[in-house]
């Protein structure tokens, strides 16, 4: 078999999972639009990791410590950090509260590679549920309880999480194609 670049390869052709339909948000108000788009990307993360083998979840095809499981664990941390901890001012949940950040500032990536993917996906789902609970009933103009020297609103947190989740969903897409040939949204 010859690839489009002219290289000979014996890899099977990619599996295309198709496109995911966007939710009907074209006329939604701003809060519903931001939350709906973020949920669409969150669902994309879950769809992208469905069916990933344990070997591929922990594989490091890049020069960094980036893995599929590590990215999902990082996204769980980001959800809890921005919504639960910073915005709501609530106690940081486990496993983040007792993580040895001083010893390993990339702890979620490092340990994500050794965690079972189902465990990491569960952590991500729970973090997303906590985030939705924080957002529910709040105004987009509400300010974070722990904004520190850089105060921010709920609107900013939602936009930032859309960007962060979309960026890492793209990374997951590339890793999945590299590791097992799966493409699509």
Buried (B, 14 or more C-beta within 10 A) or exposed (E): EEEEEEEEEEEEEEEEBEEEEEBEBEEBEEBEBBBBBBBBBBBBBEBBBEEBEEEBBBBBEEEEEBBBBBBBBBBBBBBBBBBBBBBBEBEBBEBBEEBEEEEEEBBBBBBBBEBEBEEBBEBBBBBBEBBBEBBEEBEBEBEBEEBEEEEBBBBBBBBBBBEBBBEBBEBBBEBBBEBBEBBBB
